[in-house]
């Protein structure tokens, strides 16, 4: 089940909200847990057992860590809990990738392949594994006490607004909210508005430009026009799709009193790659910094090690996104850029370029990375990059030209304008003017009902 579906809008959500507000305070966490499990099991009921297993193991190990006074024992328990979570992630997410890579190597040696049944990736696995790991590490670091109420903890892991695609949250930031949170008409209305904004981003912008991106990336020999159109369309699609999902998640949570942190802050207006990663998918960036970069040593082990840690953090962050060499290369690209920027700033000081030029440079580097991120394999990525520099001609190819509809191109222009105008809109779209989103939301609902199903892009991660 996804937020941008008639089933969710007209059945699941209203039934949940009615039940939630009719349930006494002491039973709300149990109700959230039940509906969240139902939300998750709608796709594949058999994978609900994995979610419950991860929750139970993490809860038990955290209690043992909290009860232990022996540092060595606490480390062993942390290692056990993190290892079990990573084993689940590794098997379901990377088994196919590992076997395929092994078979390529065996084929080059003239040996037969290893045969293994295809492993299906449970939706949302990467996100709830990250939630479980961060919880265990926080307990080990004594940044939070272990949860005493299993239902509250299980509801945190399974909370349906963030279950399948984030934001990536830390338990201690929500623990107090599970014990006590504010319910008010103003907060509910604000949540509805944020949800509607995200819904419009997804349906009216991201889904509208998706055919242009898909056609360009599917072109057998993309021309310069194909490649730049495809890269631009995907840059807009990914932002409006994922930030739209995040807005919907934040809005849904606010409807029932939970306050989630911001996840996007106008990332395409960043003046550097370093700034970009402080403004794009901020909850994941914070997670990678807190639990990977710092664990690797951060900047505490010398200048060279700092550059290596930056690179490794982004490399592993790329691999987290998917079991494909394209994600590894994308992570390495951003890791190398972060390390290079840190070196350049330390050696020569801040850039003297005008701000608009720094933004344009950063956006270009991000777009080149998105080409690799979107491509099905490295060969497809190289064809797109070759097309961007004109190796395959200039004009649109027939494979892309038939998708060039005026309404789609108009949405691309509007989307680009919204990216640039977003800071102004945040400052001025408040009070009664904010409710102008309502007719757009109704238009988006009508559009959704007339088009084919399009899942959120980050569901695949």
DOMAR-466802 format. One record per residue (C-alpha): residue number from 1; residue in one letter; x, y, z. Coordinates in nm, 4 decimals. Example, Ala and Ser with C-alpha at 12.3 -4.5 7.8 and 13.67 -1.06 7.14 Angstrom:
<nodes>
- nr, rest, xx, yy, zz
- 1, a, 1.2300, -0.4500, 0.7800
- 2, s, 1.3670, -0.1060, 0.7140
</nodes>
This chain:
<nodes>
- nr, rest, xx, yy, zz
- 1, x, 0.0000, 0.0000, 0.0000
- 2, x, 0.1273, 0.3472, -0.0835
- 3, x, 0.0171, 0.6955, 0.0208
- 4, x, -0.0598, 0.8021, -0.3363
- 5, x, -0.3385, 0.5496, -0.3924
- 6, x, -0.7161, 0.5596, -0.3681
- 7, x, -0.7087, 0.2648, -0.1276
- 8, x, -0.4954, 0.4596, 0.1176
- 9, x, -0.6733, 0.7948, 0.0745
- 10, x, -1.0322, 0.6750, 0.0908
- 11, x, -1.0118, 0.3619, 0.3058
- 12, x, -0.7024, 0.3051, 0.5170
- 13, x, -0.6342, 0.6644, 0.6290
- 14, x, -0.9886, 0.7685, 0.7273
- 15, x, -1.0526, 0.4374, 0.9087
- 16, x, -0.7213, 0.4705, 1.0934
- 17, x, -0.7846, 0.8318, 1.1965
- 18, x, -1.1380, 0.7567, 1.3193
- 19, x, -1.0152, 0.4592, 1.5232
- 20, x, -0.7158, 0.6545, 1.6538
- 21, x, -0.9160, 0.9451, 1.7905
- 22, x, -1.1771, 0.7119, 1.9413
- 23, x, -0.9108, 0.5065, 2.1208
- 24, x, -0.8072, 0.6027, 2.4776
- 25, x, -0.4523, 0.7325, 2.5221
- 26, x, -0.3232, 0.4096, 2.6770
- 27, x, -0.4278, 0.2109, 2.3688
- 28, x, -0.3046, 0.4421, 2.0928
- 29, x, 0.0397, 0.2789, 2.0546
- 30, x, -0.1190, -0.0647, 2.0187
- 31, x, -0.3605, 0.0726, 1.7595
- 32, x, -0.0730, 0.2337, 1.5662
- 33, x, 0.1146, -0.0958, 1.5755
- 34, x, -0.1830, -0.2946, 1.4487
- 35, x, -0.2582, -0.0566, 1.1612
- 36, x, 0.1124, -0.0294, 1.0724
- 37, x, 0.1456, -0.4071, 1.0545
- 38, x, -0.1663, -0.4184, 0.8384
- 39, x, -0.0247, -0.1439, 0.6147
- 40, x, 0.2987, -0.3399, 0.5714
- 41, x, 0.1377, -0.6836, 0.5302
- 42, x, -0.0896, -0.5539, 0.2521
- 43, x, 0.2018, -0.5993, 0.0105
- 44, x, 0.3434, -0.9340, 0.1318
- 45, x, 0.2075, -1.0819, 0.4580
- 46, x, 0.4959, -1.3306, 0.4773
- 47, x, 0.7544, -1.0523, 0.5180
- 48, x, 0.5736, -0.9198, 0.8234
- 49, x, 0.7477, -1.1976, 1.0184
- 50, x, 1.0872, -1.0495, 0.9301
- 51, x, 0.9819, -0.7057, 1.0561
- 52, x, 0.8531, -0.8580, 1.3807
- 53, x, 1.1729, -1.0634, 1.4167
- 54, x, 1.4017, -0.7636, 1.3711
- 55, x, 1.1933, -0.5700, 1.6231
- 56, x, 1.1989, -0.8472, 1.8828
- 57, x, 1.5711, -0.9198, 1.8534
- 58, x, 1.6655, -0.5506, 1.8729
- 59, x, 1.4381, -0.4940, 2.1710
- 60, x, 1.5828, -0.7909, 2.3632
- 61, x, 1.9466, -0.7127, 2.2850
- 62, x, 1.8978, -0.3483, 2.3870
- 63, x, 1.7541, -0.4559, 2.7226
- 64, x, 2.0574, -0.6787, 2.7759
- 65, x, 2.2957, -0.3929, 2.6871
- 66, x, 2.1157, -0.1613, 2.9264
- 67, x, 2.1296, -0.4147, 3.2080
- 68, x, 2.4995, -0.4969, 3.1654
- 69, x, 2.7666, -0.3051, 3.3574
- 70, x, 3.0572, -0.4826, 3.1891
- 71, x, 3.1984, -0.2775, 2.8992
- 72, x, 3.3329, -0.5811, 2.7151
- 73, x, 2.9996, -0.7582, 2.7532
- 74, x, 2.8127, -0.4527, 2.6291
- 75, x, 3.0365, -0.4403, 2.3209
- 76, x, 2.9734, -0.8085, 2.2516
- 77, x, 2.5996, -0.7585, 2.2822
- 78, x, 2.6115, -0.4556, 2.0509
- 79, x, 2.8159, -0.6534, 1.7995
- 80, x, 2.5638, -0.9378, 1.8188
- 81, x, 2.2643, -0.7103, 1.7646
- 82, x, 2.4200, -0.5127, 1.4799
- 83, x, 2.5506, -0.8294, 1.3131
- 84, x, 2.2111, -0.9993, 1.3199
- 85, x, 2.0485, -0.6933, 1.1645
- 86, x, 2.3182, -0.6647, 0.8980
- 87, x, 2.2897, -1.0355, 0.8171
- 88, x, 1.9181, -0.9890, 0.7466
- 89, x, 1.9930, -0.6833, 0.5313
- 90, x, 2.2822, -0.8566, 0.3566
- 91, x, 2.0883, -1.1688, 0.2661
- 92, x, 1.7722, -1.0079, 0.1352
- 93, x, 1.9344, -0.7082, -0.0310
- 94, x, 2.2720, -0.8302, -0.1544
- 95, x, 2.2508, -1.2079, -0.2036
- 96, x, 2.1437, -1.1765, -0.5686
- 97, x, 2.4104, -0.9127, -0.6347
- 98, x, 2.6796, -1.1257, -0.4724
- 99, x, 2.5871, -1.4411, -0.6631
- 100, x, 2.5638, -1.2544, -0.9952
- 101, x, 2.9055, -1.0923, -0.9391
- 102, x, 3.0533, -1.4284, -0.8390
- 103, x, 2.9125, -1.5963, -1.1496
- 104, x, 3.0637, -1.3290, -1.3729
- 105, x, 3.4023, -1.3987, -1.2149
- 106, x, 3.3543, -1.7756, -1.2468
- 107, x, 3.2534, -1.7393, -1.6127
- 108, x, 3.5721, -1.5445, -1.6853
- 109, x, 3.7661, -1.8383, -1.5392
- 110, x, 3.5745, -2.0905, -1.7484
- 111, x, 3.3857, -2.2309, -1.4505
- 112, x, 3.0160, -2.3052, -1.4130
- 113, x, 2.7768, -2.0733, -1.2301
- 114, x, 2.6517, -2.1012, -0.8753
- 115, x, 2.2757, -2.1545, -0.8820
- 116, x, 2.0595, -1.9932, -0.6141
- 117, x, 1.6901, -1.9057, -0.6046
- 118, x, 1.6185, -1.5371, -0.6574
- 119, x, 1.5781, -1.3507, -0.3274
- 120, x, 1.2964, -1.0963, -0.3120
- 121, x, 1.3766, -0.7702, -0.1305
- 122, x, 1.1226, -0.6887, 0.1437
- 123, x, 0.9929, -0.3360, 0.1035
- 124, x, 1.1333, -0.0885, 0.3576
- 125, x, 1.3966, -0.3337, 0.4866
- 126, x, 1.6853, -0.0861, 0.4572
- 127, x, 1.4994, 0.1753, 0.6580
- 128, x, 1.3783, -0.0342, 0.9483
- 129, x, 1.7163, -0.2091, 0.9764
- 130, x, 1.8785, 0.1360, 1.0065
- 131, x, 1.6252, 0.2287, 1.2747
- 132, x, 1.7065, -0.0873, 1.4681
- 133, x, 2.0844, -0.0381, 1.4414
- 134, x, 2.0715, 0.3263, 1.5489
- 135, x, 1.8578, 0.2248, 1.8471
- 136, x, 2.1128, -0.0364, 1.9592
- 137, x, 2.4041, 0.2051, 1.9194
- 138, x, 2.2221, 0.4791, 2.1115
- 139, x, 2.1576, 0.2373, 2.3986
- 140, x, 2.5208, 0.1268, 2.3938
- 141, x, 2.6424, 0.4889, 2.3979
- 142, x, 2.3988, 0.5604, 2.6834
- 143, x, 2.2382, 0.8374, 2.4787
- 144, x, 1.8997, 0.6887, 2.5669
- 145, x, 1.7668, 0.4270, 2.8075
- 146, x, 1.6321, 0.1047, 2.6538
- 147, x, 1.2615, 0.0983, 2.5828
- 148, x, 1.0635, -0.0701, 2.8607
- 149, x, 0.7373, -0.0836, 2.6700
- 150, x, 0.7648, -0.3309, 2.3823
- 151, x, 0.4497, -0.2006, 2.2123
- 152, x, 0.5877, 0.1548, 2.2005
- 153, x, 0.9178, 0.0329, 2.0565
- 154, x, 0.7489, -0.1937, 1.8018
- 155, x, 0.5192, 0.0929, 1.7022
- 156, x, 0.8247, 0.3172, 1.6528
- 157, x, 0.9885, 0.0641, 1.4182
- 158, x, 0.6668, -0.0067, 1.2273
- 159, x, 0.5103, 0.3426, 1.2325
- 160, x, 0.3562, 0.3422, 0.8861
- 161, x, 0.4323, 0.7056, 0.7885
- 162, x, 0.8077, 0.6329, 0.7891
- 163, x, 0.8174, 0.2521, 0.7645
- 164, x, 0.8924, 0.1944, 0.3972
- 165, x, 1.0951, 0.4998, 0.2875
- 166, x, 1.1917, 0.7078, 0.5884
- 167, x, 1.2744, 0.9606, 0.7161
- 168, x, 1.5400, 0.7719, 0.9118
- 169, x, 1.4574, 0.8470, 1.2754
- 170, x, 1.6321, 0.7876, 1.6087
- 171, x, 1.4262, 0.6277, 1.8830
- 172, x, 1.5242, 0.8648, 2.1620
- 173, x, 1.3893, 1.1583, 1.9587
- 174, x, 1.0436, 0.9964, 1.9505
- 175, x, 1.0424, 0.8058, 2.2800
- 176, x, 0.8966, 1.0974, 2.4753
- 177, x, 0.6359, 1.1537, 2.2037
- 178, x, 0.5133, 0.7963, 2.2464
- 179, x, 0.4616, 0.8663, 2.6159
- 180, x, 0.2960, 1.2045, 2.5647
- 181, x, 0.2258, 1.4210, 2.2600
- 182, x, 0.0011, 1.7084, 2.1670
- 183, x, -0.3227, 1.6527, 1.9767
- 184, x, -0.4897, 1.9661, 1.8514
- 185, x, -0.7027, 2.0870, 1.5622
- 186, x, -0.4257, 2.3276, 1.4545
- 187, x, -0.1661, 2.0497, 1.4489
- 188, x, -0.4024, 1.8197, 1.2595
- 189, x, -0.4761, 2.0918, 1.0021
- 190, x, -0.1060, 2.1637, 0.9584
- 191, x, -0.0422, 1.7938, 0.9036
- 192, x, -0.3168, 1.7832, 0.6398
- 193, x, -0.1605, 2.0788, 0.4544
- 194, x, 0.1876, 1.9237, 0.4565
- 195, x, 0.0428, 1.5942, 0.3354
- 196, x, -0.1401, 1.7676, 0.0504
- 197, x, 0.1773, 1.9527, -0.0566
- 198, x, 0.3671, 1.6248, -0.0717
- 199, x, 0.0854, 1.4533, -0.2601
- 200, x, 0.0838, 1.7302, -0.5233
- 201, x, 0.4628, 1.7100, -0.5573
- 202, x, 0.4394, 1.3400, -0.6284
- 203, x, 0.1360, 1.3240, -0.8568
- 204, x, 0.1447, 1.6587, -1.0407
- 205, x, 0.5208, 1.6989, -1.0895
- 206, x, 0.7201, 1.3788, -1.0324
- 207, x, 0.4782, 1.1469, -1.2146
- 208, x, 0.4321, 1.3974, -1.4985
- 209, x, 0.8023, 1.4203, -1.5872
- 210, x, 0.8776, 1.0512, -1.5238
- 211, x, 0.7982, 0.9398, -1.8840
- 212, x, 1.0587, 1.1833, -2.0190
- 213, x, 1.3269, 1.0473, -1.7873
- 214, x, 1.2320, 0.6850, -1.8557
- 215, x, 1.2314, 0.7334, -2.2339
- 216, x, 1.5733, 0.9020, -2.2375
- 217, x, 1.7372, 0.6414, -2.0151
- 218, x, 1.5807, 0.3600, -2.2202
- 219, x, 1.7040, 0.5020, -2.5518
- 220, x, 1.9527, 0.2570, -2.7077
- 221, x, 2.1809, 0.5397, -2.8251
- 222, x, 2.0864, 0.8613, -2.6437
- 223, x, 2.1732, 1.1829, -2.8234
- 224, x, 2.2830, 1.5038, -2.6534
- 225, x, 1.9230, 1.6318, -2.6456
- 226, x, 1.7983, 1.2942, -2.5151
- 227, x, 2.0604, 1.2731, -2.2423
- 228, x, 2.0254, 1.6265, -2.1101
- 229, x, 1.6459, 1.6064, -2.1165
- 230, x, 1.6564, 1.2722, -1.9365
- 231, x, 1.9063, 1.3881, -1.6756
- 232, x, 1.7091, 1.7082, -1.6101
- 233, x, 1.3759, 1.5256, -1.5923
- 234, x, 1.5125, 1.2644, -1.3515
- 235, x, 1.6728, 1.5334, -1.1346
- 236, x, 1.3299, 1.6924, -1.0940
- 237, x, 1.1444, 1.3618, -1.0672
- 238, x, 1.3624, 1.2258, -0.7881
- 239, x, 1.3422, 1.5446, -0.5828
- 240, x, 0.9663, 1.5914, -0.6128
- 241, x, 0.8989, 1.2199, -0.5684
- 242, x, 1.1125, 1.1707, -0.2582
- 243, x, 1.0557, 1.5083, -0.0936
- 244, x, 0.6862, 1.4582, -0.1709
- 245, x, 0.6885, 1.1248, 0.0098
- 246, x, 0.8710, 1.2841, 0.3032
- 247, x, 0.6187, 1.5678, 0.3232
- 248, x, 0.3373, 1.3138, 0.3233
- 249, x, 0.5086, 1.1143, 0.5996
- 250, x, 0.5664, 1.4257, 0.8114
- 251, x, 0.2085, 1.5380, 0.7554
- 252, x, 0.0597, 1.1998, 0.8443
- 253, x, 0.2667, 1.1834, 1.1623
- 254, x, 0.1592, 1.5346, 1.2604
- 255, x, -0.2063, 1.4376, 1.2219
- 256, x, -0.1615, 1.2011, 1.5158
- 257, x, 0.0700, 1.4251, 1.7175
- 258, x, 0.4190, 1.3103, 1.6141
- 259, x, 0.6735, 1.5725, 1.5069
- 260, x, 0.9263, 1.4396, 1.2551
- 261, x, 1.2438, 1.6330, 1.1675
- 262, x, 1.2830, 1.8082, 0.8337
- 263, x, 1.4341, 1.5891, 0.5610
- 264, x, 1.4892, 1.8311, 0.2702
- 265, x, 1.5972, 2.1949, 0.2758
- 266, x, 1.6146, 2.3197, -0.0849
- 267, x, 1.9090, 2.0918, -0.1736
- 268, x, 1.9289, 2.1993, -0.5388
- 269, x, 2.0153, 2.5523, -0.4262
- 270, x, 2.3316, 2.4343, -0.2482
- 271, x, 2.6616, 2.6051, -0.3221
- 272, x, 2.8746, 2.2918, -0.2710
- 273, x, 2.8456, 1.9142, -0.2472
- 274, x, 2.9149, 1.9418, 0.1256
- 275, x, 2.6208, 2.1780, 0.1596
- 276, x, 2.4087, 1.9548, -0.0639
- 277, x, 2.4479, 1.6625, 0.1767
- 278, x, 2.3436, 1.8858, 0.4654
- 279, x, 2.0207, 1.9623, 0.2787
- 280, x, 1.9331, 1.6413, 0.0857
- 281, x, 1.7783, 1.3447, 0.2712
- 282, x, 1.9010, 1.5044, 0.5909
- 283, x, 1.7919, 1.2189, 0.8156
- 284, x, 2.0063, 0.9720, 0.6175
- 285, x, 2.3003, 1.2143, 0.6079
- 286, x, 2.2782, 1.2512, 0.9857
- 287, x, 2.2577, 0.8726, 1.0265
- 288, x, 2.5644, 0.8151, 0.8100
- 289, x, 2.7577, 1.0785, 1.0035
- 290, x, 2.6521, 0.9566, 1.3497
- 291, x, 2.6810, 0.5809, 1.2997
- 292, x, 2.9284, 0.5313, 1.0162
- 293, x, 3.1585, 0.8325, 0.9732
- 294, x, 3.2123, 0.8788, 1.3484
- 295, x, 3.2494, 0.5025, 1.4006
- 296, x, 3.5222, 0.4981, 1.1343
- 297, x, 3.7088, 0.7677, 1.3284
- 298, x, 3.5583, 1.0824, 1.1759
- 299, x, 3.8183, 1.3593, 1.1695
- 300, x, 3.9926, 1.2423, 1.4870
- 301, x, 4.2683, 1.0366, 1.3226
- 302, x, 4.4465, 1.2842, 1.1006
- 303, x, 4.3845, 1.4629, 0.7733
- 304, x, 4.4393, 1.1696, 0.5367
- 305, x, 4.2185, 0.9391, 0.7426
- 306, x, 3.9465, 1.2058, 0.7415
- 307, x, 3.9413, 1.2033, 0.3608
- 308, x, 3.9331, 0.8234, 0.3587
- 309, x, 3.6485, 0.8174, 0.6112
- 310, x, 3.4462, 1.0644, 0.4041
- 311, x, 3.4979, 0.8533, 0.0941
- 312, x, 3.4148, 0.5228, 0.2662
- 313, x, 3.1034, 0.6670, 0.4301
- 314, x, 2.9595, 0.7771, 0.0969
- 315, x, 3.0737, 0.4577, -0.0759
- 316, x, 2.8838, 0.2481, 0.1784
- 317, x, 2.5954, 0.4937, 0.1650
- 318, x, 2.5789, 0.4342, -0.2099
- 319, x, 2.5793, 0.0568, -0.1596
- 320, x, 2.2984, 0.0938, 0.0952
- 321, x, 2.0794, 0.2386, -0.1797
- 322, x, 2.0925, -0.0802, -0.3830
- 323, x, 2.2774, -0.3924, -0.4888
- 324, x, 2.4196, -0.2609, -0.8144
- 325, x, 2.7590, -0.1293, -0.9208
- 326, x, 2.5873, 0.1933, -1.0314
- 327, x, 2.5084, 0.2744, -0.6678
- 328, x, 2.8638, 0.1946, -0.5635
- 329, x, 3.0013, 0.4296, -0.8317
- 330, x, 2.7480, 0.6974, -0.7342
- 331, x, 2.8555, 0.6739, -0.3698
- 332, x, 3.2229, 0.6849, -0.4702
- 333, x, 3.1519, 0.9927, -0.6870
- 334, x, 3.0045, 1.1843, -0.3958
- 335, x, 3.2681, 1.0569, -0.1534
- 336, x, 3.5446, 1.1775, -0.3834
- 337, x, 3.3739, 1.5155, -0.4278
- 338, x, 3.3323, 1.5614, -0.0520
- 339, x, 3.6966, 1.4746, 0.0122
- 340, x, 3.8139, 1.7025, -0.2708
- 341, x, 3.6042, 1.9933, -0.1436
- 342, x, 3.7374, 1.9500, 0.2088
- 343, x, 4.0958, 1.9436, 0.0799
- 344, x, 4.0444, 2.2467, -0.1456
- 345, x, 3.8837, 2.4534, 0.1300
- 346, x, 4.1578, 2.3636, 0.3788
- 347, x, 4.4298, 2.4463, 0.1266
- 348, x, 4.2904, 2.7510, -0.0545
- 349, x, 3.9991, 2.8748, 0.1566
- 350, x, 3.6333, 2.9265, 0.0565
- 351, x, 3.5471, 2.9547, -0.3108
- 352, x, 3.5430, 3.3065, -0.4509
- 353, x, 3.2896, 3.2213, -0.7210
- 354, x, 2.9560, 3.4104, -0.7211
- 355, x, 2.6831, 3.2193, -0.5382
- 356, x, 2.4743, 3.1535, -0.8489
- 357, x, 2.7761, 3.0042, -1.0241
- 358, x, 2.8576, 2.7809, -0.7273
- 359, x, 2.4962, 2.6613, -0.7247
- 360, x, 2.5107, 2.5859, -1.0986
- 361, x, 2.8384, 2.3967, -1.0584
- 362, x, 2.7029, 2.1916, -0.7685
- 363, x, 2.3807, 2.1092, -0.9528
- 364, x, 2.5786, 1.9914, -1.2551
- 365, x, 2.7878, 1.7590, -1.0380
- 366, x, 2.4716, 1.6270, -0.8706
- 367, x, 2.3039, 1.5675, -1.2080
- 368, x, 2.6034, 1.3700, -1.3351
- 369, x, 2.5741, 1.1553, -1.0247
- 370, x, 2.2001, 1.1058, -1.0799
- 371, x, 2.2716, 0.9717, -1.4290
- 372, x, 2.4712, 0.6864, -1.2772
- 373, x, 2.2160, 0.6461, -0.9967
- 374, x, 1.9254, 0.6081, -1.2406
- 375, x, 2.0975, 0.3869, -1.4996
- 376, x, 2.0227, 0.0154, -1.4949
- 377, x, 2.3917, -0.0724, -1.5269
- 378, x, 2.7290, 0.0902, -1.5883
- 379, x, 2.6982, 0.0447, -1.9652
- 380, x, 2.3729, 0.2405, -1.9705
- 381, x, 2.5290, 0.5104, -1.7524
- 382, x, 2.8247, 0.5453, -1.9893
- 383, x, 2.5901, 0.5711, -2.2889
- 384, x, 2.3996, 0.8519, -2.1193
- 385, x, 2.7176, 1.0347, -2.0199
- 386, x, 2.8491, 0.9904, -2.3737
- 387, x, 2.5272, 1.1348, -2.5077
- 388, x, 2.5614, 1.4378, -2.2798
- 389, x, 2.8882, 1.5322, -2.4504
- 390, x, 2.7466, 1.4762, -2.7995
- 391, x, 2.9019, 1.1425, -2.8954
- 392, x, 2.5728, 1.0158, -3.0429
- 393, x, 2.4424, 1.3221, -3.2237
- 394, x, 2.2561, 1.6283, -3.1072
- 395, x, 1.8857, 1.6201, -3.1996
- 396, x, 1.6177, 1.4185, -3.0208
- 397, x, 1.5994, 1.0550, -3.1235
- 398, x, 1.2651, 0.8983, -3.2283
- 399, x, 1.2657, 0.6941, -2.9044
- 400, x, 1.2396, 1.0169, -2.7023
- 401, x, 1.0725, 1.2553, -2.9445
- 402, x, 0.7332, 1.0853, -2.9168
- 403, x, 0.7296, 1.1576, -2.5412
- 404, x, 0.7842, 1.5320, -2.5884
- 405, x, 0.4328, 1.6467, -2.5050
- 406, x, 0.3756, 2.0168, -2.4294
- 407, x, 0.2189, 1.9461, -2.0910
- 408, x, 0.5198, 1.7429, -1.9754
- 409, x, 0.7654, 2.0082, -2.0867
- 410, x, 0.5523, 2.2717, -1.9135
- 411, x, 0.5628, 2.0716, -1.5891
- 412, x, 0.9421, 2.0532, -1.6182
- 413, x, 0.9593, 2.4329, -1.6439
- 414, x, 0.7159, 2.4723, -1.3531
- 415, x, 0.9132, 2.2188, -1.1481
- 416, x, 1.2385, 2.4026, -1.2078
- 417, x, 1.0671, 2.7291, -1.1145
- 418, x, 0.9347, 2.5773, -0.7921
- 419, x, 1.2841, 2.4599, -0.6982
- 420, x, 1.4139, 2.8148, -0.7359
- 421, x, 1.1125, 2.9770, -0.5693
- 422, x, 1.0822, 2.7345, -0.2766
- 423, x, 1.2575, 2.9580, -0.0198
- 424, x, 1.0239, 3.2466, -0.1081
- 425, x, 0.7169, 3.0216, -0.0957
- 426, x, 0.8113, 2.8924, 0.2501
- 427, x, 0.8287, 3.2486, 0.3817
- 428, x, 0.5082, 3.3767, 0.2237
- 429, x, 0.2749, 3.0765, 0.1831
- 430, x, 0.1278, 3.0866, 0.5318
- 431, x, -0.2058, 3.1648, 0.6890
- 432, x, -0.5114, 3.1557, 0.4625
- 433, x, -0.2957, 3.1573, 0.1465
- 434, x, -0.1632, 2.8122, 0.2406
- 435, x, -0.5092, 2.6668, 0.1741
- 436, x, -0.4674, 2.7400, -0.1967
- 437, x, -0.3095, 2.3937, -0.1990
- 438, x, -0.6578, 2.2400, -0.1511
- 439, x, -0.7784, 2.2801, -0.5153
- 440, x, -0.4383, 2.1539, -0.6360
- 441, x, -0.4789, 1.8529, -0.4083
- 442, x, -0.8238, 1.7793, -0.5507
- 443, x, -0.6781, 1.8074, -0.9005
- 444, x, -0.4002, 1.5663, -0.7980
- 445, x, -0.6556, 1.3181, -0.6597
- 446, x, -0.8487, 1.3325, -0.9879
- 447, x, -0.5237, 1.2871, -1.1807
- 448, x, -0.4284, 0.9886, -0.9658
- 449, x, -0.7619, 0.8225, -1.0355
- 450, x, -0.7116, 0.8530, -1.4116
- 451, x, -0.3538, 0.7265, -1.4388
- 452, x, -0.1700, 0.4019, -1.3828
- 453, x, -0.0112, 0.3162, -1.0482
- 454, x, 0.3342, 0.4708, -0.9932
- 455, x, 0.5171, 0.3722, -0.6723
- 456, x, 0.7569, 0.6033, -0.4946
- 457, x, 1.1131, 0.5771, -0.6257
- 458, x, 1.2669, 0.5174, -0.2823
- 459, x, 1.0499, 0.2087, -0.2219
- 460, x, 1.3118, 0.0107, -0.4177
- 461, x, 1.5808, 0.0915, -0.1607
</nodes>
